[in-house]
């Protein structure tokens, strides 16, 4: 009888321990991602490597490599095609990280495909913050050198049908938080104020060259604080 009682007690003890462990695991929710993943979109004649400095800065400030997605695309193609590819890239990042939204950080012509994605391809449902560094948001006459060669360049020339459509109506659609950082001596943007987005937090950062806008540490600090 004593042996049987000991066996029953042992079984009850094991069952109790199992239940306690199960309750403990159930009561501890999965840890949420620390940051929104950031998808970086480069500009014309560039590649993902143009973000190397800022990616290193974000990592130094606590972001993980999996939260920082710089990708390359064919910059000569239409910004519409790039926007479609960006939509696929965002879905891939969300699936990989388990996040519900990303932040978009773009430079120069990258603003056009990213904004097309937000306005026309349902991107506002998947983007929390949008940051444009020296974005060619309203076109530039300096694109005259390449508009005969590349579709993307023709689209960013001042007054193009692409820009007219993109900037019609609300320039900052949805519940996305928008910011635009621009320089007062940007030779690639004519005029400099083309980077300003109606409805966004627009910040003049002083005299910084076009190519330095997405690796300048001072601008980085403002971008980091905006997406935080």
KEMAR-538147 format. One line per field, with one value per residue: residue in three letters; x, y, z of N, C-alpha, C in turn; residue number from 1. Coordinates in steps of 0.001 Angstrom, whole numbers, plus 500000, padded with zeros to 6 digits. Example, Ala and Ser with C-alpha at 12.3 -4.5 7.8 and 13.67 -1.06 7.14 Angstrom:
KEMAR-538147
residu c(ala, ser)
n.east c(513190, 512850)
n.north c(494310, 497750)
n.up c(507800, 507080)
ca.east c(512300, 513670)
ca.north c(495500, 498940)
ca.up c(507800, 507140)
c.east c(513200, 512900)
c.north c(496700, 500030)
c.up c(507800, 507870)
num c(1, 2)
//
This chain:
KEMAR-538147
residu c(unk, unk, unk, unk, unk, unk, unk, unk, unk, unk, unk, unk, unk, unk, unk, unk, unk, unk, unk, unk, unk, unk, unk, unk, unk, unk, unk, unk, unk, unk, unk, unk, unk, unk, unk, unk, unk, unk, unk, unk, unk, unk, unk, unk, unk, unk, unk, unk, unk, unk, unk, unk, unk, unk, unk, unk, unk, unk, unk, unk, unk, unk, unk, unk, unk, unk, unk, unk, unk, unk, unk, unk, unk, unk, unk, unk, unk, unk, unk, unk, unk, unk, unk, unk, unk, unk, unk, unk, unk, unk, unk, unk, unk, unk, unk, unk, unk, unk, unk, unk, unk, unk, unk, unk, unk, unk, unk, unk, unk, unk, unk, unk, unk, unk, unk, unk, unk, unk, unk, unk, unk, unk, unk, unk, unk, unk, unk, unk, unk, unk, unk, unk, unk, unk, unk, unk, unk, unk, unk, unk, unk, unk, unk, unk, unk, unk, unk, unk, unk, unk, unk, unk, unk, unk, unk, unk, unk, unk, unk, unk, unk, unk, unk, unk, unk, unk, unk, unk, unk, unk, unk, unk, unk, unk, unk, unk, unk, unk, unk, unk, unk, unk, unk, unk, unk, unk, unk, unk, unk, unk, unk, unk, unk, unk, unk, unk, unk, unk, unk, unk, unk, unk, unk, unk, unk, unk, unk, unk, unk, unk, unk, unk, unk, unk, unk, unk, unk, unk, unk, unk, unk, unk, unk, unk, unk, unk, unk, unk)
n.east c(500833, 501928, 503913, 502332, 501029, 503197, 503870, 501599, 501806, 504157, 503408, 501413, 502980, 504650, 502761, 501782, 504090, 504432, 502127, 502558, 504837, 503785, 501886, 503611, 505033, 502972, 502189, 504223, 504675, 505715, 508732, 508578, 509649, 512450, 512819, 511202, 511834, 514115, 513899, 516023, 516278, 518059, 519362, 519617, 522189, 523436, 523770, 523056, 525233, 525589, 524472, 526065, 527445, 525389, 524050, 525970, 525994, 523368, 523499, 525411, 523870, 522134, 520460, 519791, 521399, 519466, 517372, 517909, 517691, 519161, 518830, 519549, 518635, 517650, 518439, 517937, 515507, 511903, 510459, 508086, 508240, 510297, 508973, 507097, 508797, 509830, 507586, 507456, 509861, 509430, 507363, 508813, 510699, 509017, 507914, 510194, 511105, 508917, 507708, 505160, 505143, 507325, 510009, 510702, 513585, 514955, 516903, 517495, 516536, 515315, 513186, 511045, 510136, 509530, 507542, 505613, 504961, 503790, 501589, 500165, 500287, 499365, 501103, 500987, 499813, 501746, 503889, 505468, 507102, 508359, 511214, 512841, 515838, 517319, 515478, 514165, 511630, 509901, 510993, 513847, 515810, 518338, 518282, 518287, 520534, 520397, 517863, 517204, 518289, 517592, 514673, 513922, 515242, 514069, 511574, 512069, 512602, 511880, 508455, 507574, 505230, 505011, 505776, 503829, 501518, 502226, 502434, 499938, 497060, 497112, 500277, 501409, 500189, 497900, 498423, 501056, 504116, 505842, 508991, 511236, 514483, 516652, 519133, 520612, 522387, 522422, 523565, 522520, 519823, 517528, 515171, 516703, 514623, 512920, 512894, 511168, 508279, 504810, 502968, 504726, 507295, 509594, 513015, 515606, 518958, 521258, 524325, 525039, 526425, 524804, 525460, 526441, 524338, 523084, 524977, 525936, 526694, 525418, 522902, 522067, 521637, 519316, 517516, 517521, 516379, 513859, 512666, 512653)
n.north c(498801, 501266, 501536, 501817, 504244, 505940, 505870, 507043, 509588, 510440, 510536, 512514, 514672, 515021, 515667, 518068, 519669, 519801, 521175, 523637, 524525, 524803, 526838, 528879, 529317, 530112, 532478, 534208, 536480, 536531, 538194, 541423, 542889, 545071, 547358, 548948, 547330, 548723, 549765, 550622, 552828, 553478, 556022, 557320, 556042, 554607, 552334, 549720, 549980, 552615, 553175, 552280, 553683, 554786, 552474, 551243, 553146, 552929, 550311, 550647, 552058, 550222, 548756, 545654, 543583, 542255, 543990, 545962, 546755, 547124, 547384, 546657, 547837, 548012, 551005, 552371, 551738, 552261, 554174, 553192, 550437, 549893, 550572, 548523, 546377, 547181, 546867, 544085, 543610, 544800, 543160, 540797, 541480, 541950, 539397, 537966, 539137, 539244, 541565, 544150, 546468, 548519, 550959, 553404, 554618, 556890, 558036, 560752, 559988, 557722, 558466, 558730, 556200, 555024, 556711, 556362, 553718, 554002, 555646, 554446, 551640, 550535, 550812, 552332, 550874, 549280, 550724, 552653, 554971, 557437, 558582, 561047, 561813, 564388, 564058, 563805, 565135, 566881, 567023, 567828, 570048, 569351, 566810, 566794, 565895, 563167, 562362, 561527, 559105, 557286, 555856, 556277, 558643, 560478, 560550, 561913, 564441, 567870, 568674, 566387, 563866, 561764, 562888, 564848, 563332, 561891, 563882, 564957, 565867, 564569, 564740, 563336, 560694, 558632, 557164, 557346, 558631, 561376, 562675, 565139, 565820, 568359, 570136, 573402, 573868, 572074, 570799, 568962, 569100, 571168, 573520, 573706, 573403, 571565, 569230, 569418, 568235, 568536, 568533, 567026, 566659, 568933, 569561, 571805, 571218, 572669, 573395, 570785, 568413, 566754, 564015, 563449, 563522, 561173, 559950, 561595, 562302, 564043, 564477, 561869, 561480, 562988, 561633, 559101, 559744, 560501, 558179, 556602)
n.up c(500000, 500836, 498882, 496620, 497196, 497175, 494479, 493337, 494460, 493269, 490581, 490699, 491482, 489274, 487312, 488358, 488266, 485516, 484742, 486024, 484670, 482102, 482530, 483222, 480856, 479211, 480372, 479790, 477445, 473980, 473209, 471916, 468805, 468936, 467390, 464553, 461488, 459115, 455817, 453303, 450569, 447761, 445451, 442054, 439910, 441940, 444773, 447188, 448861, 449403, 451780, 453795, 455863, 457465, 458204, 459790, 461816, 462827, 463805, 465790, 467519, 468532, 466810, 465158, 462676, 461189, 461257, 459498, 456269, 453364, 449979, 446550, 443302, 439841, 438798, 436449, 435418, 435188, 437828, 438690, 438272, 440064, 442423, 442572, 442982, 445403, 447024, 447142, 448438, 450940, 451935, 452170, 454145, 456341, 456675, 457320, 459704, 461375, 462068, 462082, 460661, 458633, 458541, 456115, 454639, 452538, 449703, 447498, 444224, 445145, 446674, 444958, 443916, 446359, 447367, 445394, 445866, 448409, 447821, 445687, 445773, 448095, 450216, 452567, 454555, 455571, 456398, 458838, 459437, 457179, 455644, 453889, 452468, 450934, 448853, 445547, 445269, 443904, 441454, 439320, 437387, 436720, 435862, 433177, 431880, 431705, 430997, 428471, 428287, 430345, 431726, 434394, 434997, 433260, 434434, 436791, 435999, 436149, 436014, 434738, 433601, 435338, 437836, 438086, 438433, 440736, 442677, 442804, 444623, 447931, 449302, 451324, 452121, 454098, 457422, 457915, 459281, 458080, 456994, 455731, 454781, 453831, 451927, 451718, 449733, 447639, 444812, 443048, 443160, 441757, 442079, 445440, 447238, 446182, 447527, 449619, 451221, 451159, 454090, 455528, 458098, 457582, 457285, 457134, 456728, 456504, 454733, 452950, 450798, 448008, 447679, 450164, 451882, 452748, 454303, 456187, 459551, 461301, 460092, 460170, 462952, 463379, 461760, 462970, 465463, 464600, 463588, 465787)
ca.east c(500000, 502807, 504570, 501329, 500807, 504370, 503764, 500551, 502351, 505160, 502688, 500778, 504039, 505099, 501697, 501755, 505250, 504174, 501127, 503189, 505717, 502929, 501342, 504700, 505330, 501824, 502108, 505321, 504465, 506918, 509313, 508340, 510836, 512873, 512619, 510706, 512900, 514270, 514228, 516721, 516129, 519075, 518964, 520147, 523635, 523895, 523478, 522836, 526445, 525543, 523932, 526971, 527748, 524218, 523777, 526917, 525537, 522186, 523943, 526067, 522823, 521310, 519721, 520438, 521567, 518214, 516437, 518421, 517624, 519537, 518769, 519886, 517688, 518068, 518006, 517602, 514135, 510862, 510228, 506907, 508748, 511024, 507971, 506535, 509833, 509895, 506466, 507881, 510938, 508822, 506684, 509852, 511264, 508003, 507810, 511425, 511298, 507715, 507216, 503910, 505427, 508714, 510284, 511385, 514563, 515276, 517789, 517454, 515458, 514642, 511934, 509965, 509579, 508964, 506279, 504662, 504535, 502886, 500362, 499436, 500394, 498930, 502224, 500728, 499391, 502900, 504987, 505232, 507768, 508995, 512237, 513453, 517074, 517580, 514580, 513799, 510190, 509181, 511776, 515032, 516213, 519643, 518047, 518332, 521696, 520158, 516455, 517098, 518931, 516994, 513276, 513867, 515722, 513023, 510476, 512388, 512813, 510830, 507280, 507236, 503887, 505136, 505767, 502527, 500589, 502663, 502232, 498552, 496358, 497856, 501660, 501796, 498955, 497821, 498807, 502521, 504797, 506744, 510007, 512100, 515699, 517167, 520286, 520452, 523425, 522398, 523701, 521769, 518412, 517283, 515800, 516898, 513351, 512162, 512868, 510149, 507005, 503678, 502413, 505803, 508223, 510688, 514132, 516781, 520100, 522436, 525013, 525592, 526321, 523777, 525958, 526738, 523119, 522731, 526026, 526313, 526330, 524452, 521591, 521722, 521085, 517945, 516734, 517390, 515414, 512525, 512097, 512712)
ca.north c(500000, 502432, 501663, 502347, 505642, 506697, 505988, 508033, 510893, 510798, 510908, 513802, 515671, 515247, 516375, 519435, 520386, 520046, 522238, 524896, 524935, 525245, 528132, 529848, 529635, 530822, 533808, 535038, 536762, 536602, 539526, 542158, 543437, 546316, 548463, 548633, 547155, 549852, 549449, 551763, 552885, 554382, 556840, 557044, 555784, 554218, 550954, 549550, 550342, 554035, 553250, 551582, 554493, 554881, 551152, 551083, 554033, 552318, 549141, 551165, 552560, 549135, 547978, 544423, 543497, 541797, 545108, 546966, 546125, 547951, 546528, 547295, 547616, 548602, 552396, 552930, 551366, 553155, 554169, 552358, 549069, 549826, 550585, 547166, 545545, 547599, 546221, 542699, 543654, 545083, 541936, 539846, 541921, 541721, 537954, 537491, 539688, 539141, 542907, 544503, 547604, 548917, 552357, 553612, 555709, 556959, 559116, 561230, 559430, 556679, 559000, 558626, 554842, 554775, 557450, 555691, 552537, 554430, 556256, 553663, 550191, 550115, 550787, 553009, 549872, 548517, 551646, 553503, 556252, 557645, 559622, 561409, 562604, 564968, 563417, 564610, 564975, 567668, 567055, 568675, 570292, 568731, 565508, 566938, 565173, 561723, 562019, 560884, 557793, 556389, 556134, 556813, 560015, 561271, 560685, 562867, 565769, 568806, 568768, 565123, 563359, 560921, 563754, 565512, 562369, 561538, 564990, 565425, 565519, 564482, 564303, 562499, 559951, 557614, 557489, 557321, 559863, 561751, 563693, 565437, 566541, 568950, 571021, 574667, 573999, 570786, 571073, 567984, 569465, 572527, 574180, 572888, 573206, 570472, 568118, 569650, 567541, 569125, 567652, 566319, 567432, 569283, 570116, 572264, 570766, 573466, 573139, 569433, 568008, 565760, 562657, 563270, 563615, 559901, 559387, 562616, 561825, 564975, 564148, 560550, 561613, 563467, 560538, 558078, 560203, 560564, 556828, 555885)
ca.up c(500000, 500886, 497575, 495690, 497532, 496717, 493029, 493060, 494823, 492261, 489366, 490941, 491523, 487895, 486617, 488894, 487718, 484096, 484645, 486425, 483577, 481006, 482896, 483188, 479457, 478650, 480979, 479323, 476020, 473171, 473233, 470682, 468161, 469565, 466449, 463219, 460498, 458203, 454428, 452720, 449114, 447213, 444316, 440728, 439818, 443268, 445166, 448625, 449609, 449773, 453140, 454716, 457052, 458348, 458764, 460902, 462898, 463439, 464572, 466992, 468404, 469060, 465821, 464716, 461225, 460584, 461246, 458562, 454954, 452215, 448806, 445275, 442214, 438573, 438913, 435149, 435069, 435681, 439269, 438926, 438404, 441336, 443495, 442644, 443608, 446804, 447714, 447391, 449437, 452243, 452387, 452561, 455428, 457380, 456902, 457936, 461039, 462184, 462383, 461403, 459791, 458450, 458265, 454842, 454625, 451111, 449270, 446129, 443405, 445909, 447205, 443980, 443936, 447685, 447481, 444507, 446621, 449467, 447287, 444687, 445922, 449424, 451150, 453841, 455547, 456025, 456706, 459995, 459211, 455884, 455733, 452612, 452561, 449613, 447900, 444374, 445385, 442896, 440231, 439217, 436002, 436467, 435240, 431719, 431339, 431553, 430744, 427167, 428379, 431329, 432067, 435757, 434969, 432622, 435400, 437855, 435433, 436546, 435159, 434078, 433892, 436532, 439012, 438163, 439016, 442088, 443604, 442796, 445858, 449190, 449118, 452466, 452399, 455140, 458799, 457971, 459685, 456993, 457247, 454603, 455148, 452608, 452045, 451000, 448701, 446953, 443380, 442257, 443227, 441309, 443223, 446644, 447932, 445571, 448476, 450644, 451030, 451854, 455115, 456229, 458923, 456679, 458049, 456393, 457521, 456212, 453475, 452842, 449398, 447713, 447917, 451590, 452686, 453384, 455171, 457162, 460890, 461894, 459528, 460711, 464299, 463284, 461191, 464019, 466459, 463998, 463432, 467081)
c.east c(500872, 503494, 503593, 501087, 501965, 504314, 502734, 501067, 503355, 504496, 502059, 501809, 504511, 504056, 501641, 502895, 505035, 503176, 501717, 504093, 504905, 502341, 502392, 505009, 504214, 501778, 503189, 505155, 505776, 507424, 509112, 509654, 511164, 512589, 511826, 511903, 512933, 514636, 514804, 516613, 517097, 518546, 519622, 521668, 524215, 523543, 523290, 524036, 526445, 525034, 524881, 527228, 526570, 523857, 524714, 526497, 524315, 522577, 524627, 525052, 521790, 520469, 520506, 520523, 520265, 517179, 516809, 518557, 517927, 519587, 519096, 518846, 518264, 517568, 517629, 516145, 513144, 510730, 508984, 507336, 509487, 510057, 507346, 507532, 509991, 508772, 506813, 508942, 510377, 508109, 507696, 510441, 510283, 507885, 509032, 511552, 510090, 507145, 505922, 504110, 506930, 508787, 511014, 512306, 515141, 516186, 517523, 516271, 514713, 513324, 510771, 509326, 508918, 507622, 505213, 504099, 503523, 501541, 499515, 499427, 500070, 500007, 501957, 500295, 500585, 504084, 504590, 505800, 508409, 509961, 512874, 514672, 517431, 516727, 514192, 512271, 509394, 510013, 512968, 515426, 517579, 519492, 518090, 519481, 521393, 518733, 516247, 517623, 518152, 515553, 513172, 514256, 514698, 511878, 510790, 512741, 511606, 509689, 506896, 505829, 503901, 505030, 504420, 501498, 500943, 502314, 500825, 497862, 497291, 499264, 502133, 500587, 499060, 498235, 500313, 503042, 505881, 507740, 510846, 513278, 516344, 518263, 520048, 521557, 523563, 522418, 522896, 520285, 518241, 515780, 515959, 515576, 512469, 512007, 511746, 508834, 505910, 503091, 503453, 506502, 509447, 511776, 515257, 518014, 521357, 523070, 525711, 525400, 525285, 524239, 526281, 525485, 522748, 523924, 526541, 525816, 525315, 523038, 521130, 521060, 519642, 517013, 516479, 516343, 513994, 511898, 512053, 511310)
c.north c(501255, 502662, 502278, 503831, 506508, 506915, 507041, 509440, 511370, 511263, 512283, 514938, 516030, 516038, 517839, 520263, 520740, 521178, 523593, 525430, 525482, 526620, 529223, 530278, 530441, 532257, 534737, 535297, 536819, 538035, 540211, 542663, 544799, 547517, 547995, 548350, 548378, 549325, 550719, 551702, 553928, 555146, 556421, 556892, 555337, 552759, 550900, 549996, 551810, 554233, 552676, 552382, 554548, 553533, 550881, 551944, 553446, 551104, 549578, 551672, 551495, 548374, 546716, 544413, 543103, 542906, 546178, 546341, 547141, 547039, 547332, 546938, 548265, 550044, 553026, 552672, 552383, 553045, 553378, 550905, 548898, 549805, 549206, 546214, 545890, 546956, 544778, 542654, 543898, 543845, 540903, 540198, 541672, 540233, 537436, 537928, 539503, 540491, 543177, 545663, 547827, 550438, 552419, 554817, 555756, 558142, 559453, 560637, 558309, 557150, 558764, 557242, 554552, 555484, 556862, 554447, 552920, 554896, 555293, 552154, 549710, 550126, 551422, 552035, 549169, 549397, 552540, 554901, 556275, 558809, 559820, 562281, 563078, 564309, 564352, 564627, 565743, 567872, 567988, 568833, 569700, 567341, 565589, 566138, 563711, 561365, 561353, 559453, 556803, 556817, 556793, 558279, 560937, 561528, 561706, 564252, 566648, 568849, 567489, 564672, 562469, 561774, 564454, 564598, 562069, 562624, 565573, 564991, 565528, 563944, 563379, 561668, 558990, 558112, 557438, 558665, 560176, 562813, 563885, 566280, 567064, 569961, 572294, 574903, 572687, 571016, 570114, 568308, 570931, 572731, 573241, 572502, 572143, 569296, 568242, 568972, 568239, 568113, 566893, 567247, 567701, 570033, 570520, 571984, 571583, 573047, 571782, 568986, 566901, 564346, 562396, 563217, 562305, 559194, 560412, 562215, 562743, 564714, 562802, 560671, 562076, 562380, 559458, 558494, 560224, 559192, 556064, 555671)
c.up c(500000, 499545, 496565, 495939, 497048, 495206, 492638, 493336, 493785, 490974, 489525, 490932, 490108, 487108, 487055, 488320, 486257, 483907, 484987, 485321, 482408, 481286, 482828, 481767, 478833, 479147, 480480, 477839, 475277, 473149, 471884, 470106, 468774, 468674, 465233, 462323, 459581, 456815, 453811, 451197, 448557, 446005, 443017, 440771, 441159, 443534, 446676, 449455, 450033, 451195, 454185, 455993, 458008, 458949, 459942, 462090, 463602, 464291, 465860, 468004, 468766, 468071, 465471, 463195, 460535, 460503, 460216, 457186, 453855, 450998, 447558, 444222, 440960, 438518, 437575, 434756, 435614, 437194, 439642, 439125, 439717, 442512, 443669, 443306, 445081, 447607, 448066, 448480, 450833, 452786, 452865, 453920, 456563, 457707, 457657, 459393, 461951, 462584, 461617, 460436, 459681, 458452, 456930, 454963, 453218, 450816, 447812, 445355, 444116, 446499, 446249, 443976, 445276, 447844, 446556, 445196, 447696, 448905, 446470, 444894, 447337, 450485, 452495, 454937, 456186, 456426, 457865, 459764, 457829, 456015, 454367, 452875, 451158, 448541, 446759, 444262, 444338, 441640, 440284, 437761, 435694, 435849, 433713, 431100, 431045, 431155, 429389, 427196, 429236, 431662, 433435, 435786, 434328, 433592, 436477, 437315, 435770, 435522, 434453, 434460, 435133, 437792, 439188, 438822, 440471, 443095, 443557, 444088, 447063, 448947, 450240, 452910, 453580, 456506, 458996, 458479, 458652, 457453, 455994, 455052, 453864, 452910, 451241, 449978, 447927, 445446, 442508, 442217, 442846, 441149, 444415, 447292, 447287, 446529, 449500, 450264, 451818, 452829, 455910, 457222, 458064, 457433, 457110, 457248, 457282, 454902, 453502, 451394, 449230, 448074, 449384, 452454, 453361, 454003, 456186, 458556, 461571, 461387, 460068, 462086, 464286, 462732, 462245, 465046, 465899, 463937, 464753, 467656)
num c(1, 2, 3, 4, 5, 6, 7, 8, 9, 10, 11, 12, 13, 14, 15, 16, 17, 18, 19, 20, 21, 22, 23, 24, 25, 26, 27, 28, 29, 30, 31, 32, 33, 34, 35, 36, 37, 38, 39, 40, 41, 42, 43, 44, 45, 46, 47, 48, 49, 50, 51, 52, 53, 54, 55, 56, 57, 58, 59, 60, 61, 62, 63, 64, 65, 66, 67, 68, 69, 70, 71, 72, 73, 74, 75, 76, 77, 78, 79, 80, 81, 82, 83, 84, 85, 86, 87, 88, 89, 90, 91, 92, 93, 94, 95, 96, 97, 98, 99, 100, 101, 102, 103, 104, 105, 106, 107, 108, 109, 110, 111, 112, 113, 114, 115, 116, 117, 118, 119, 120, 121, 122, 123, 124, 125, 126, 127, 128, 129, 130, 131, 132, 133, 134, 135, 136, 137, 138, 139, 140, 141, 142, 143, 144, 145, 146, 147, 148, 149, 150, 151, 152, 153, 154, 155, 156, 157, 158, 159, 160, 161, 162, 163, 164, 165, 166, 167, 168, 169, 170, 171, 172, 173, 174, 175, 176, 177, 178, 179, 180, 181, 182, 183, 184, 185, 186, 187, 188, 189, 190, 191, 192, 193, 194, 195, 196, 197, 198, 199, 200, 201, 202, 203, 204, 205, 206, 207, 208, 209, 210, 211, 212, 213, 214, 215, 216, 217, 218, 219, 220, 221, 222, 223, 224, 225, 226, 227, 228)
//
